[in-house]
Amino acid sequence: MPFANFKVPEKTLTPKQKQEIVTRTTELYVEIYGERARANTMVLVEEVADGGWGISGNVLTLAMLGEATTTDTSDA
């Protein structure tokens, strides 16, 4: 079963953007493995709490990266 796991900073994606990740990732697996992969492809989009991730030994936050958080979740 093809499986993709995306870890993203919390509240940076709308529901519509998450759906796009799932759809496009599934399509990519179908391109590679053929149509048989569609029914078995699992895509997990995990939101990591702010400050719960880092790089090069440093904890990162959205404020440190100058990112604006997405608070509008009306795009279902």
All heavy atoms as TSV, in Angstrom:
chain	resi	resn	atom	element	x	y	z
A	1	MET	N	N	0.838	-1.165	0.000
A	1	MET	CA	C	0.000	0.000	0.000
A	1	MET	C	C	0.892	1.241	0.000
A	1	MET	O	O	1.693	1.425	0.910
A	1	MET	CB	C	-0.901	-0.011	1.242
A	1	MET	CG	C	-1.468	1.328	1.548
A	1	MET	SD	S	-2.568	1.559	2.998
A	1	MET	CE	C	-2.386	0.194	4.025
A	2	PRO	N	N	0.775	2.122	-0.985
A	2	PRO	CA	C	1.535	3.374	-0.966
A	2	PRO	C	C	1.090	4.242	0.209
A	2	PRO	O	O	-0.094	4.322	0.528
A	2	PRO	CB	C	1.174	4.036	-2.291
A	2	PRO	CG	C	0.703	2.929	-3.164
A	2	PRO	CD	C	0.049	1.951	-2.235
A	3	PHE	N	N	2.055	4.881	0.860
A	3	PHE	CA	C	1.775	5.709	2.017
A	3	PHE	C	C	2.651	6.954	1.975
A	3	PHE	O	O	3.851	6.862	1.726
A	3	PHE	CB	C	2.060	4.917	3.303
A	3	PHE	CG	C	1.897	5.720	4.556
A	3	PHE	CD1	C	0.645	6.027	5.042
A	3	PHE	CD2	C	3.004	6.166	5.252
A	3	PHE	CE1	C	0.492	6.768	6.209
A	3	PHE	CE2	C	2.874	6.911	6.413
A	3	PHE	CZ	C	1.608	7.208	6.890
A	4	ALA	N	N	2.046	8.114	2.202
A	4	ALA	CA	C	2.795	9.369	2.281
A	4	ALA	C	C	2.397	10.069	3.566
A	4	ALA	O	O	1.215	10.113	3.923
A	4	ALA	CB	C	2.483	10.256	1.083
A	5	ASN	N	N	3.383	10.610	4.273
A	5	ASN	CA	C	3.136	11.303	5.530
A	5	ASN	C	C	3.736	12.702	5.434
A	5	ASN	O	O	4.946	12.848	5.331
A	5	ASN	CB	C	3.768	10.523	6.680
A	5	ASN	CG	C	3.446	11.102	8.037
A	5	ASN	OD1	O	2.901	12.180	8.170
A	5	ASN	ND2	N	3.792	10.366	9.063
A	6	PHE	N	N	2.870	13.706	5.471
A	6	PHE	CA	C	3.295	15.099	5.425
A	6	PHE	C	C	3.159	15.685	6.819
A	6	PHE	O	O	2.094	15.616	7.428
A	6	PHE	CB	C	2.425	15.910	4.457
A	6	PHE	CG	C	2.603	15.521	3.029
A	6	PHE	CD1	C	1.861	14.487	2.480
A	6	PHE	CD2	C	3.521	16.179	2.231
A	6	PHE	CE1	C	2.025	14.116	1.152
A	6	PHE	CE2	C	3.692	15.822	0.908
A	6	PHE	CZ	C	2.947	14.782	0.364
A	7	LYS	N	N	4.215	16.262	7.339
A	7	LYS	CA	C	4.180	16.952	8.625
A	7	LYS	C	C	4.343	18.433	8.336
A	7	LYS	O	O	5.331	18.850	7.736
A	7	LYS	CB	C	5.287	16.438	9.539
A	7	LYS	CG	C	5.086	14.984	9.926
A	7	LYS	CD	C	6.164	14.511	10.863
A	7	LYS	CE	C	6.058	13.032	11.095
A	7	LYS	NZ	N	5.174	12.682	12.170
A	8	VAL	N	N	3.349	19.208	8.756
A	8	VAL	CA	C	3.335	20.643	8.466
A	8	VAL	C	C	3.097	21.415	9.760
A	8	VAL	O	O	2.485	20.904	10.698
A	8	VAL	CB	C	2.246	20.994	7.428
A	8	VAL	CG1	C	2.490	20.269	6.110
A	8	VAL	CG2	C	0.858	20.680	7.948
A	9	PRO	N	N	3.567	22.661	9.824
A	9	PRO	CA	C	3.283	23.471	11.003
A	9	PRO	C	C	1.766	23.651	11.177
A	9	PRO	O	O	1.042	23.876	10.208
A	9	PRO	CB	C	3.957	24.811	10.700
A	9	PRO	CG	C	5.027	24.472	9.707
A	9	PRO	CD	C	4.452	23.361	8.886
A	10	GLU	N	N	1.323	23.573	12.424
A	10	GLU	CA	C	-0.087	23.696	12.759
A	10	GLU	C	C	-0.679	25.007	12.245
A	10	GLU	O	O	-0.041	26.055	12.301
A	10	GLU	CB	C	-0.218	23.624	14.282
A	10	GLU	CG	C	-1.624	23.610	14.806
A	10	GLU	CD	C	-1.628	23.450	16.318
A	10	GLU	OE1	O	-0.877	24.176	16.998
A	10	GLU	OE2	O	-2.359	22.574	16.787
A	11	LYS	N	N	-1.884	24.933	11.725
A	11	LYS	CA	C	-2.681	26.088	11.278
A	11	LYS	C	C	-2.070	26.857	10.112
A	11	LYS	O	O	-2.326	28.038	9.940
A	11	LYS	CB	C	-2.959	27.034	12.443
A	11	LYS	CG	C	-3.755	26.387	13.554
A	11	LYS	CD	C	-3.995	27.347	14.685
A	11	LYS	CE	C	-4.735	26.645	15.807
A	11	LYS	NZ	N	-4.866	27.469	16.996
A	12	THR	N	N	-1.261	26.181	9.297
A	12	THR	CA	C	-0.698	26.862	8.127
A	12	THR	C	C	-1.391	26.458	6.835
A	12	THR	O	O	-1.134	27.059	5.800
A	12	THR	CB	C	0.815	26.592	7.990
A	12	THR	OG1	O	1.036	25.185	7.863
A	12	THR	CG2	C	1.578	27.142	9.183
A	13	LEU	N	N	-2.255	25.445	6.887
A	13	LEU	CA	C	-2.975	24.998	5.704
A	13	LEU	C	C	-4.476	25.025	5.957
A	13	LEU	O	O	-4.931	24.688	7.052
A	13	LEU	CB	C	-2.579	23.565	5.327
A	13	LEU	CG	C	-1.144	23.320	4.908
A	13	LEU	CD1	C	-0.913	21.826	4.697
A	13	LEU	CD2	C	-0.800	24.094	3.651
A	14	THR	N	N	-5.227	25.394	4.946
A	14	THR	CA	C	-6.681	25.329	5.023
A	14	THR	C	C	-7.121	23.892	4.722
A	14	THR	O	O	-6.344	23.106	4.151
A	14	THR	CB	C	-7.332	26.263	3.992
A	14	THR	OG1	O	-7.019	25.789	2.675
A	14	THR	CG2	C	-6.876	27.709	4.167
A	15	PRO	N	N	-8.354	23.539	5.054
A	15	PRO	CA	C	-8.856	22.223	4.683
A	15	PRO	C	C	-8.762	21.975	3.164
A	15	PRO	O	O	-8.459	20.868	2.723
A	15	PRO	CB	C	-10.308	22.236	5.149
A	15	PRO	CG	C	-10.285	23.157	6.329
A	15	PRO	CD	C	-9.304	24.249	5.926
A	16	LYS	N	N	-8.990	23.014	2.383
A	16	LYS	CA	C	-8.888	22.889	0.922
A	16	LYS	C	C	-7.455	22.552	0.502
A	16	LYS	O	O	-7.233	21.718	-0.383
A	16	LYS	CB	C	-9.348	24.182	0.256
A	16	LYS	CG	C	-9.398	24.113	-1.249
A	16	LYS	CD	C	-9.945	25.398	-1.826
A	16	LYS	CE	C	-9.978	25.321	-3.342
A	16	LYS	NZ	N	-10.539	26.538	-3.933
A	17	GLN	N	N	-6.465	23.169	1.118
A	17	GLN	CA	C	-5.063	22.885	0.797
A	17	GLN	C	C	-4.688	21.461	1.211
A	17	GLN	O	O	-3.951	20.780	0.496
A	17	GLN	CB	C	-4.150	23.902	1.478
A	17	GLN	CG	C	-4.245	25.280	0.871
A	17	GLN	CD	C	-3.537	26.331	1.697
A	17	GLN	OE1	O	-3.629	26.346	2.932
A	17	GLN	NE2	N	-2.826	27.224	1.026
A	18	LYS	N	N	-5.185	21.007	2.346
A	18	LYS	CA	C	-4.931	19.623	2.768
A	18	LYS	C	C	-5.530	18.644	1.764
A	18	LYS	O	O	-4.907	17.637	1.412
A	18	LYS	CB	C	-5.497	19.373	4.159
A	18	LYS	CG	C	-4.764	20.106	5.249
A	18	LYS	CD	C	-5.443	19.847	6.581
A	18	LYS	CE	C	-5.076	20.891	7.596
A	18	LYS	NZ	N	-5.839	20.736	8.841
A	19	GLN	N	N	-6.740	18.942	1.297
A	19	GLN	CA	C	-7.373	18.088	0.291
A	19	GLN	C	C	-6.533	18.044	-0.976
A	19	GLN	O	O	-6.376	16.990	-1.592
A	19	GLN	CB	C	-8.787	18.588	-0.031
A	19	GLN	CG	C	-9.493	17.779	-1.106
A	19	GLN	CD	C	-9.698	16.325	-0.716
A	19	GLN	OE1	O	-10.225	16.049	0.356
A	19	GLN	NE2	N	-9.292	15.392	-1.562
A	20	GLU	N	N	-5.965	19.173	-1.346
A	20	GLU	CA	C	-5.107	19.234	-2.538
A	20	GLU	C	C	-3.871	18.350	-2.367
A	20	GLU	O	O	-3.461	17.656	-3.299
A	20	GLU	CB	C	-4.702	20.680	-2.809
A	20	GLU	CG	C	-3.890	20.877	-4.060
A	20	GLU	CD	C	-4.699	20.744	-5.347
A	20	GLU	OE1	O	-5.935	20.732	-5.295
A	20	GLU	OE2	O	-4.074	20.660	-6.409
A	21	ILE	N	N	-3.279	18.347	-1.188
A	21	ILE	CA	C	-2.130	17.480	-0.924
A	21	ILE	C	C	-2.525	16.019	-1.083
A	21	ILE	O	O	-1.822	15.241	-1.727
A	21	ILE	CB	C	-1.556	17.743	0.484
A	21	ILE	CG1	C	-0.867	19.108	0.524
A	21	ILE	CG2	C	-0.586	16.633	0.893
A	21	ILE	CD1	C	-0.451	19.551	1.924
A	22	VAL	N	N	-3.661	15.648	-0.499
A	22	VAL	CA	C	-4.128	14.264	-0.583
A	22	VAL	C	C	-4.404	13.868	-2.030
A	22	VAL	O	O	-3.948	12.821	-2.514
A	22	VAL	CB	C	-5.380	14.057	0.296
A	22	VAL	CG1	C	-5.991	12.680	0.053
A	22	VAL	CG2	C	-5.034	14.238	1.768
A	23	THR	N	N	-5.117	14.720	-2.742
A	23	THR	CA	C	-5.482	14.430	-4.138
A	23	THR	C	C	-4.249	14.312	-5.036
A	23	THR	O	O	-4.103	13.346	-5.782
A	23	THR	CB	C	-6.423	15.517	-4.684
A	23	THR	OG1	O	-7.600	15.544	-3.868
A	23	THR	CG2	C	-6.799	15.258	-6.128
A	24	ARG	N	N	-3.366	15.294	-4.958
A	24	ARG	CA	C	-2.195	15.300	-5.846
A	24	ARG	C	C	-1.209	14.181	-5.513
A	24	ARG	O	O	-0.585	13.605	-6.407
A	24	ARG	CB	C	-1.520	16.662	-5.812
A	24	ARG	CG	C	-2.425	17.725	-6.460
A	24	ARG	CD	C	-1.849	19.082	-6.431
A	24	ARG	NE	N	-0.694	19.150	-7.331
A	24	ARG	CZ	C	0.003	20.247	-7.557
A	24	ARG	NH1	N	-0.331	21.366	-6.944
A	24	ARG	NH2	N	1.025	20.240	-8.370
A	25	THR	N	N	-1.078	13.866	-4.230
A	25	THR	CA	C	-0.196	12.767	-3.841
A	25	THR	C	C	-0.748	11.445	-4.353
A	25	THR	O	O	-0.006	10.613	-4.885
A	25	THR	CB	C	-0.025	12.722	-2.308
A	25	THR	OG1	O	0.511	13.975	-1.873
A	25	THR	CG2	C	0.896	11.597	-1.894
A	26	THR	N	N	-2.052	11.258	-4.214
A	26	THR	CA	C	-2.683	10.042	-4.734
A	26	THR	C	C	-2.473	9.935	-6.235
A	26	THR	O	O	-2.110	8.870	-6.750
A	26	THR	CB	C	-4.186	10.024	-4.399
A	26	THR	OG1	O	-4.335	10.082	-2.975
A	26	THR	CG2	C	-4.856	8.769	-4.939
A	27	GLU	N	N	-2.671	11.023	-6.945
A	27	GLU	CA	C	-2.473	11.016	-8.398
A	27	GLU	C	C	-1.024	10.683	-8.769
A	27	GLU	O	O	-0.774	9.985	-9.752
A	27	GLU	CB	C	-2.892	12.349	-9.011
A	27	GLU	CG	C	-4.385	12.609	-8.960
A	27	GLU	CD	C	-5.214	11.521	-9.627
A	27	GLU	OE1	O	-4.816	11.004	-10.690
A	27	GLU	OE2	O	-6.279	11.181	-9.070
A	28	LEU	N	N	-0.086	11.177	-7.988
A	28	LEU	CA	C	1.322	10.862	-8.249
A	28	LEU	C	C	1.575	9.371	-8.122
A	28	LEU	O	O	2.220	8.764	-8.982
A	28	LEU	CB	C	2.226	11.633	-7.286
A	28	LEU	CG	C	3.726	11.324	-7.386
A	28	LEU	CD1	C	4.257	11.695	-8.769
A	28	LEU	CD2	C	4.479	12.055	-6.294
A	29	TYR	N	N	1.070	8.758	-7.052
A	29	TYR	CA	C	1.233	7.317	-6.893
A	29	TYR	C	C	0.559	6.552	-8.028
A	29	TYR	O	O	1.081	5.546	-8.507
A	29	TYR	CB	C	0.693	6.849	-5.545
A	29	TYR	CG	C	1.663	7.029	-4.405
A	29	TYR	CD1	C	1.321	7.777	-3.289
A	29	TYR	CD2	C	2.919	6.431	-4.427
A	29	TYR	CE1	C	2.205	7.939	-2.234
A	29	TYR	CE2	C	3.806	6.588	-3.377
A	29	TYR	CZ	C	3.446	7.337	-2.283
A	29	TYR	OH	O	4.326	7.488	-1.247
A	30	VAL	N	N	-0.591	7.012	-8.471
A	30	VAL	CA	C	-1.279	6.366	-9.592
A	30	VAL	C	C	-0.435	6.469	-10.868
A	30	VAL	O	O	-0.322	5.512	-11.628
A	30	VAL	CB	C	-2.693	6.952	-9.804
A	30	VAL	CG1	C	-3.298	6.479	-11.112
A	30	VAL	CG2	C	-3.584	6.575	-8.625
A	31	GLU	N	N	0.203	7.625	-11.089
A	31	GLU	CA	C	1.088	7.778	-12.255
A	31	GLU	C	C	2.238	6.774	-12.195
A	31	GLU	O	O	2.653	6.236	-13.222
A	31	GLU	CB	C	1.670	9.192	-12.304
A	31	GLU	CG	C	0.711	10.251	-12.762
A	31	GLU	CD	C	1.359	11.633	-12.747
A	31	GLU	OE1	O	2.585	11.730	-12.982
A	31	GLU	OE2	O	0.639	12.610	-12.494
A	32	ILE	N	N	2.764	6.548	-11.015
A	32	ILE	CA	C	3.923	5.668	-10.859
A	32	ILE	C	C	3.532	4.198	-10.885
A	32	ILE	O	O	4.138	3.402	-11.604
A	32	ILE	CB	C	4.667	6.009	-9.550
A	32	ILE	CG1	C	5.273	7.407	-9.650
A	32	ILE	CG2	C	5.750	4.967	-9.242
A	32	ILE	CD1	C	5.776	7.970	-8.330
A	33	TYR	N	N	2.507	3.828	-10.102
A	33	TYR	CA	C	2.147	2.420	-9.934
A	33	TYR	C	C	0.979	1.957	-10.785
A	33	TYR	O	O	0.691	0.768	-10.839
A	33	TYR	CB	C	1.812	2.136	-8.470
A	33	TYR	CG	C	3.003	2.213	-7.554
A	33	TYR	CD1	C	3.156	3.278	-6.675
A	33	TYR	CD2	C	3.973	1.221	-7.544
A	33	TYR	CE1	C	4.245	3.364	-5.824
A	33	TYR	CE2	C	5.065	1.293	-6.705
A	33	TYR	CZ	C	5.195	2.363	-5.845
A	33	TYR	OH	O	6.263	2.436	-5.006
A	34	GLY	N	N	0.281	2.902	-11.377
A	34	GLY	CA	C	-0.900	2.542	-12.156
A	34	GLY	C	C	-2.163	2.677	-11.322
A	34	GLY	O	O	-2.123	2.890	-10.108
A	35	GLU	N	N	-3.278	2.532	-11.979
A	35	GLU	CA	C	-4.588	2.743	-11.361
A	35	GLU	C	C	-4.819	1.839	-10.146
A	35	GLU	O	O	-5.549	2.195	-9.229
A	35	GLU	CB	C	-5.685	2.519	-12.403
A	35	GLU	CG	C	-7.048	2.985	-11.990
A	35	GLU	CD	C	-7.128	4.475	-11.668
A	35	GLU	OE1	O	-6.522	5.297	-12.386
A	35	GLU	OE2	O	-7.814	4.820	-10.688
A	36	ARG	N	N	-4.155	0.695	-10.103
A	36	ARG	CA	C	-4.331	-0.233	-8.971
A	36	ARG	C	C	-3.947	0.409	-7.635
A	36	ARG	O	O	-4.409	-0.023	-6.582
A	36	ARG	CB	C	-3.520	-1.498	-9.198
A	36	ARG	CG	C	-2.025	-1.261	-9.247
A	36	ARG	CD	C	-1.258	-2.495	-9.751
A	36	ARG	NE	N	0.094	-2.155	-10.123
A	36	ARG	CZ	C	1.148	-2.240	-9.309
A	36	ARG	NH1	N	0.992	-2.689	-8.087
A	36	ARG	NH2	N	2.345	-1.907	-9.730
A	37	ALA	N	N	-3.136	1.456	-7.666
A	37	ALA	CA	C	-2.689	2.100	-6.430
A	37	ALA	C	C	-3.744	3.021	-5.817
A	37	ALA	O	O	-3.705	3.291	-4.615
A	37	ALA	CB	C	-1.419	2.893	-6.681
A	38	ARG	N	N	-4.682	3.502	-6.622
A	38	ARG	CA	C	-5.634	4.518	-6.143
A	38	ARG	C	C	-6.390	4.065	-4.889
A	38	ARG	O	O	-6.456	4.776	-3.890
A	38	ARG	CB	C	-6.626	4.900	-7.232
A	38	ARG	CG	C	-7.545	6.041	-6.816
A	38	ARG	CD	C	-8.513	6.453	-7.917
A	38	ARG	NE	N	-7.842	6.762	-9.165
A	38	ARG	CZ	C	-7.224	7.914	-9.444
A	38	ARG	NH1	N	-7.179	8.876	-8.543
A	38	ARG	NH2	N	-6.651	8.105	-10.615
A	39	ALA	N	N	-6.958	2.883	-4.914
A	39	ALA	CA	C	-7.795	2.415	-3.806
A	39	ALA	C	C	-7.002	2.126	-2.536
A	39	ALA	O	O	-7.589	2.034	-1.452
A	39	ALA	CB	C	-8.560	1.172	-4.235
A	40	ASN	N	N	-5.687	1.990	-2.660
A	40	ASN	CA	C	-4.872	1.618	-1.508
A	40	ASN	C	C	-3.911	2.698	-1.037
A	40	ASN	O	O	-3.121	2.457	-0.134
A	40	ASN	CB	C	-4.063	0.359	-1.850
A	40	ASN	CG	C	-4.963	-0.801	-2.159
A	40	ASN	OD1	O	-5.871	-1.105	-1.409
A	40	ASN	ND2	N	-4.727	-1.438	-3.293
A	41	THR	N	N	-3.949	3.864	-1.664
A	41	THR	CA	C	-3.022	4.926	-1.293
A	41	THR	C	C	-3.519	5.647	-0.046
A	41	THR	O	O	-4.648	6.103	0.011
A	41	THR	CB	C	-2.850	5.931	-2.449
A	41	THR	OG1	O	-2.236	5.256	-3.541
A	41	THR	CG2	C	-1.978	7.104	-2.035
A	42	MET	N	N	-2.640	5.735	0.956
A	42	MET	CA	C	-2.962	6.447	2.187
A	42	MET	C	C	-2.076	7.682	2.287
A	42	MET	O	O	-0.858	7.589	2.118
A	42	MET	CB	C	-2.728	5.562	3.401
A	42	MET	CG	C	-2.984	6.253	4.706
A	42	MET	SD	S	-2.481	5.232	6.086
A	42	MET	CE	C	-4.035	5.018	6.879
A	43	VAL	N	N	-2.704	8.827	2.519
A	43	VAL	CA	C	-1.974	10.083	2.690
A	43	VAL	C	C	-2.370	10.668	4.040
A	43	VAL	O	O	-3.554	10.834	4.324
A	43	VAL	CB	C	-2.301	11.085	1.559
A	43	VAL	CG1	C	-1.524	12.382	1.746
A	43	VAL	CG2	C	-2.012	10.469	0.195
A	44	LEU	N	N	-1.376	10.945	4.857
A	44	LEU	CA	C	-1.611	11.490	6.184
A	44	LEU	C	C	-0.979	12.880	6.259
A	44	LEU	O	O	0.217	13.032	6.016
A	44	LEU	CB	C	-0.984	10.569	7.234
A	44	LEU	CG	C	-1.079	10.992	8.687
A	44	LEU	CD1	C	-2.534	11.090	9.135
A	44	LEU	CD2	C	-0.317	10.003	9.552
A	45	VAL	N	N	-1.793	13.885	6.576
A	45	VAL	CA	C	-1.297	15.243	6.770
A	45	VAL	C	C	-1.363	15.519	8.273
A	45	VAL	O	O	-2.447	15.627	8.839
A	45	VAL	CB	C	-2.125	16.280	5.978
A	45	VAL	CG1	C	-1.589	17.685	6.222
A	45	VAL	CG2	C	-2.132	15.947	4.493
A	46	GLU	N	N	-0.199	15.589	8.892
A	46	GLU	CA	C	-0.116	15.820	10.327
A	46	GLU	C	C	0.284	17.255	10.617
A	46	GLU	O	O	1.251	17.758	10.043
A	46	GLU	CB	C	0.942	14.912	10.960
A	46	GLU	CG	C	0.584	13.455	10.976
A	46	GLU	CD	C	1.624	12.661	11.725
A	46	GLU	OE1	O	1.495	12.538	12.959
A	46	GLU	OE2	O	2.563	12.182	11.073
A	47	GLU	N	N	-0.446	17.892	11.518
A	47	GLU	CA	C	-0.106	19.251	11.930
A	47	GLU	C	C	0.717	19.188	13.214
A	47	GLU	O	O	0.290	18.612	14.207
A	47	GLU	CB	C	-1.365	20.069	12.155
A	47	GLU	CG	C	-2.122	20.341	10.867
A	47	GLU	CD	C	-3.283	21.279	11.086
A	47	GLU	OE1	O	-4.285	20.837	11.640
A	47	GLU	OE2	O	-3.158	22.456	10.696
A	48	VAL	N	N	1.888	19.792	13.162
A	48	VAL	CA	C	2.790	19.821	14.308
A	48	VAL	C	C	2.593	21.149	15.039
A	48	VAL	O	O	2.578	22.213	14.409
A	48	VAL	CB	C	4.256	19.667	13.844
A	48	VAL	CG1	C	5.202	19.729	15.021
A	48	VAL	CG2	C	4.435	18.372	13.068
A	49	ALA	N	N	2.441	21.064	16.353
A	49	ALA	CA	C	2.243	22.272	17.154
A	49	ALA	C	C	3.410	23.240	16.975
A	49	ALA	O	O	4.559	22.820	16.800
A	49	ALA	CB	C	2.097	21.902	18.626
A	50	ASP	N	N	3.100	24.530	17.017
A	50	ASP	CA	C	4.130	25.559	16.874
A	50	ASP	C	C	5.224	25.338	17.921
A	50	ASP	O	O	4.944	25.124	19.101
A	50	ASP	CB	C	3.508	26.945	17.048
A	50	ASP	CG	C	4.433	28.058	16.607
A	50	ASP	OD1	O	5.207	27.856	15.648
A	50	ASP	OD2	O	4.380	29.143	17.215
A	51	GLY	N	N	6.449	25.339	17.472
A	51	GLY	CA	C	7.580	25.089	18.358
A	51	GLY	C	C	7.875	23.616	18.554
A	51	GLY	O	O	8.797	23.247	19.256
A	52	GLY	N	N	7.106	22.746	17.909
A	52	GLY	CA	C	7.277	21.308	18.055
A	52	GLY	C	C	8.136	20.700	16.968
A	52	GLY	O	O	8.078	19.491	16.737
A	53	TRP	N	N	8.916	21.502	16.286
A	53	TRP	CA	C	9.775	21.006	15.221
A	53	TRP	C	C	11.008	21.885	15.119
A	53	TRP	O	O	11.044	22.983	15.676
A	53	TRP	CB	C	9.002	20.950	13.904
A	53	TRP	CG	C	8.326	22.241	13.517
A	53	TRP	CD1	C	7.224	22.799	14.099
A	53	TRP	CD2	C	8.720	23.139	12.496
A	53	TRP	NE1	N	6.901	23.986	13.491
A	53	TRP	CE2	C	7.813	24.223	12.486
A	53	TRP	CE3	C	9.749	23.153	11.574
A	53	TRP	CZ2	C	7.905	25.279	11.611
A	53	TRP	CZ3	C	9.823	24.228	10.696
A	53	TRP	CH2	C	8.914	25.263	10.726
A	54	GLY	N	N	12.002	21.399	14.457
A	54	GLY	CA	C	13.230	22.173	14.343
A	54	GLY	C	C	14.138	21.633	13.256
A	54	GLY	O	O	13.855	20.624	12.633
A	55	ILE	N	N	15.227	22.332	13.049
A	55	ILE	CA	C	16.217	21.937	12.051
A	55	ILE	C	C	17.593	22.358	12.571
A	55	ILE	O	O	17.722	23.381	13.260
A	55	ILE	CB	C	15.900	22.568	10.669
A	55	ILE	CG1	C	16.770	21.969	9.591
A	55	ILE	CG2	C	16.011	24.069	10.714
A	55	ILE	CD1	C	16.312	22.299	8.177
A	56	SER	N	N	18.570	21.580	12.290
A	56	SER	CA	C	19.954	21.863	12.696
A	56	SER	C	C	20.104	22.084	14.195
A	56	SER	O	O	20.891	22.913	14.640
A	56	SER	CB	C	20.495	23.086	11.936
A	56	SER	OG	O	20.474	22.855	10.557
A	57	GLY	N	N	19.300	21.365	14.984
A	57	GLY	CA	C	19.395	21.468	16.424
A	57	GLY	C	C	18.687	22.657	17.034
A	57	GLY	O	O	18.787	22.894	18.228
A	58	ASN	N	N	17.947	23.411	16.222
A	58	ASN	CA	C	17.240	24.594	16.708
A	58	ASN	C	C	15.730	24.408	16.570
A	58	ASN	O	O	15.249	24.004	15.512
A	58	ASN	CB	C	17.653	25.839	15.912
A	58	ASN	CG	C	19.126	26.117	16.045
A	58	ASN	OD1	O	19.639	26.262	17.141
A	58	ASN	ND2	N	19.813	26.164	14.926
A	59	VAL	N	N	15.001	24.714	17.642
A	59	VAL	CA	C	13.543	24.681	17.592
A	59	VAL	C	C	13.073	25.875	16.781
A	59	VAL	O	O	13.559	26.990	16.964
A	59	VAL	CB	C	12.943	24.719	19.015
A	59	VAL	CG1	C	11.430	24.847	18.959
A	59	VAL	CG2	C	13.348	23.475	19.789
A	60	LEU	N	N	12.131	25.627	15.879
A	60	LEU	CA	C	11.609	26.694	15.032
A	60	LEU	C	C	10.163	26.997	15.383
A	60	LEU	O	O	9.409	26.115	15.768
A	60	LEU	CB	C	11.693	26.293	13.558
A	60	LEU	CG	C	13.089	26.034	13.007
A	60	LEU	CD1	C	13.005	25.586	11.561
A	60	LEU	CD2	C	13.947	27.271	13.127
A	61	THR	N	N	9.780	28.247	15.231
A	61	THR	CA	C	8.399	28.674	15.396
A	61	THR	C	C	7.998	29.462	14.153
A	61	THR	O	O	8.846	29.935	13.400
A	61	THR	CB	C	8.221	29.571	16.635
A	61	THR	OG1	O	8.948	30.778	16.435
A	61	THR	CG2	C	8.686	28.872	17.906
A	62	LEU	N	N	6.700	29.596	13.972
A	62	LEU	CA	C	6.223	30.386	12.832
A	62	LEU	C	C	6.687	31.830	12.937
A	62	LEU	O	O	7.034	32.449	11.940
A	62	LEU	CB	C	4.696	30.328	12.751
A	62	LEU	CG	C	4.114	28.959	12.419
A	62	LEU	CD1	C	2.593	29.007	12.478
A	62	LEU	CD2	C	4.581	28.492	11.063
A	63	ALA	N	N	6.707	32.375	14.148
A	63	ALA	CA	C	7.158	33.752	14.334
A	63	ALA	C	C	8.611	33.913	13.895
A	63	ALA	O	O	8.973	34.914	13.274
A	63	ALA	CB	C	6.996	34.167	15.790
A	64	MET	N	N	9.436	32.918	14.209
A	64	MET	CA	C	10.842	32.981	13.825
A	64	MET	C	C	10.997	32.957	12.305
A	64	MET	O	O	11.897	33.574	11.758
A	64	MET	CB	C	11.614	31.806	14.421
A	64	MET	CG	C	11.789	31.877	15.924
A	64	MET	SD	S	12.440	30.348	16.606
A	64	MET	CE	C	14.046	30.277	15.827
A	65	LEU	N	N	10.120	32.246	11.651
A	65	LEU	CA	C	10.201	32.121	10.200
A	65	LEU	C	C	9.453	33.227	9.473
A	65	LEU	O	O	9.486	33.304	8.253
A	65	LEU	CB	C	9.649	30.763	9.755
A	65	LEU	CG	C	10.398	29.555	10.290
A	65	LEU	CD1	C	9.674	28.272	9.900
A	65	LEU	CD2	C	11.821	29.545	9.763
A	66	GLY	N	N	8.744	34.070	10.231
A	66	GLY	CA	C	7.998	35.164	9.616
A	66	GLY	C	C	6.786	34.688	8.859
A	66	GLY	O	O	6.325	35.353	7.947
A	67	GLU	N	N	6.251	33.547	9.252
A	67	GLU	CA	C	5.101	32.984	8.569
A	67	GLU	C	C	3.808	33.506	9.190
A	67	GLU	O	O	3.720	33.650	10.410
A	67	GLU	CB	C	5.088	31.452	8.676
A	67	GLU	CG	C	6.254	30.786	7.998
A	67	GLU	CD	C	6.081	30.706	6.503
A	67	GLU	OE1	O	4.955	30.869	6.017
A	67	GLU	OE2	O	7.086	30.450	5.828
A	68	ALA	N	N	2.825	33.758	8.370
A	68	ALA	CA	C	1.488	34.101	8.866
A	68	ALA	C	C	0.706	32.806	9.024
A	68	ALA	O	O	0.730	31.955	8.153
A	68	ALA	CB	C	0.785	35.018	7.879
A	69	THR	N	N	-0.008	32.655	10.115
A	69	THR	CA	C	-0.804	31.448	10.314
A	69	THR	C	C	-2.144	31.611	9.638
A	69	THR	O	O	-2.672	32.719	9.502
A	69	THR	CB	C	-1.015	31.142	11.803
A	69	THR	OG1	O	-1.666	32.241	12.407
A	69	THR	CG2	C	0.295	30.835	12.497
A	70	THR	N	N	-2.705	30.509	9.230
A	70	THR	CA	C	-4.015	30.500	8.596
A	70	THR	C	C	-5.052	30.222	9.661
A	70	THR	O	O	-5.008	29.204	10.318
A	70	THR	CB	C	-4.073	29.408	7.519
A	70	THR	OG1	O	-3.052	29.660	6.573
A	70	THR	CG2	C	-5.419	29.385	6.829
A	71	THR	N	N	-5.977	31.148	9.846
A	71	THR	CA	C	-7.016	30.949	10.841
A	71	THR	C	C	-8.367	30.697	10.196
A	71	THR	O	O	-9.294	30.271	10.845
A	71	THR	CB	C	-7.133	32.173	11.782
A	71	THR	OG1	O	-7.381	33.343	10.986
A	71	THR	CG2	C	-5.866	32.347	12.591
A	72	ASP	N	N	-8.504	30.938	8.908
A	72	ASP	CA	C	-9.759	30.723	8.209
A	72	ASP	C	C	-9.852	29.266	7.816
A	72	ASP	O	O	-9.124	28.792	6.972
A	72	ASP	CB	C	-9.850	31.605	6.965
A	72	ASP	CG	C	-11.138	31.381	6.183
A	72	ASP	OD1	O	-12.078	30.774	6.735
A	72	ASP	OD2	O	-11.192	31.814	5.019
A	73	THR	N	N	-10.767	28.532	8.448
A	73	THR	CA	C	-10.968	27.119	8.120
A	73	THR	C	C	-12.269	26.909	7.381
A	73	THR	O	O	-12.795	25.802	7.338
A	73	THR	CB	C	-10.932	26.257	9.400
A	73	THR	OG1	O	-11.948	26.730	10.296
A	73	THR	CG2	C	-9.563	26.309	10.072
A	74	SER	N	N	-12.806	27.950	6.769
A	74	SER	CA	C	-14.088	27.834	6.069
A	74	SER	C	C	-13.967	27.117	4.733
A	74	SER	O	O	-14.955	26.698	4.171
A	74	SER	CB	C	-14.703	29.210	5.851
A	74	SER	OG	O	-13.855	29.998	5.036
A	75	ASP	N	N	-12.746	26.931	4.214
A	75	ASP	CA	C	-12.551	26.205	2.950
A	75	ASP	C	C	-12.589	24.718	3.206
A	75	ASP	O	O	-11.571	24.055	3.294
A	75	ASP	CB	C	-11.187	26.550	2.316
A	75	ASP	CG	C	-11.160	27.930	1.719
A	75	ASP	OD1	O	-12.239	28.475	1.446
A	75	ASP	OD2	O	-10.058	28.461	1.525
A	76	ALA	N	N	-13.746	24.192	3.363
A	76	ALA	CA	C	-13.864	22.747	3.654
A	76	ALA	C	C	-13.921	21.931	2.400
A	76	ALA	O	O	-14.206	22.338	1.353
A	76	ALA	CB	C	-15.085	22.482	4.512
